[in-house]
Each structure stands twice: as structure tokens, then as C-alpha cells.
């Protein structure tokens, strides 16, 4: 794999990590807002889907950051 290809994969992986962090943060913030606005003993929403999706994106991007040649093996 050429150095320019590795650099391109790592740039894409970095962007994916940022998007994953945004998803996790948004899920956590919305969960926190619903928790704080709930009455004592009331119910609130936990946005597990957004948090898990963000974590998945971060983990997948981290894998490709560390092993950029894995993309070539897939396709």
C-alpha cells in the first residue's frame, strides 16, 4: 500500500472517529437532558442506540487507523 493511500485511509478514519464521538456525545447529552428534566422518580430516555452507534464507528475507525491495509483485503 502506498504512503498516499495510507494517508488517505487515515484521514477518512480520523473523520469517522470524529463522527462517532459526535454521536456518542449527542446521545449522552440528550440522555442527560431527559434525566435532568424528569420528575423525582419519573422516567427518562437513555439513548443507547446513538451511544452504541458512535462507539461502533470509533472502534471501526480505530481499527482502520491502525491497520489501513485491511481495507484493501476486504475489497
Residue, then its C-alpha position, 0 to 999 in steps of 0.5 A: x500500500x502506498x504512503x498516499x493511500x495510507x494517508x488517505x485511509x487515515x484521514x477518512x478514519x480520523x473523520x469517522x472517529x470524529x463522527x462517532x464521538x459526535x454521536x456518542x456525545x449527542x446521545x449522552x447529552x440528550x440522555x442527560x437532558x431527559x434525566x435532568x428534566x424528569x420528575x423525582x422518580x419519573x422516567x427518562x430516555x437513555x439513548x443507547x442506540x446513538x451511544x452504541x452507534x458512535x462507539x461502533x464507528x470509533x472502534x471501526x475507525x480505530x481499527x482502520x487507523x491502525x491497520x489501513x491495509x485491511x481495507x484493501x483485503x476486504x475489497 
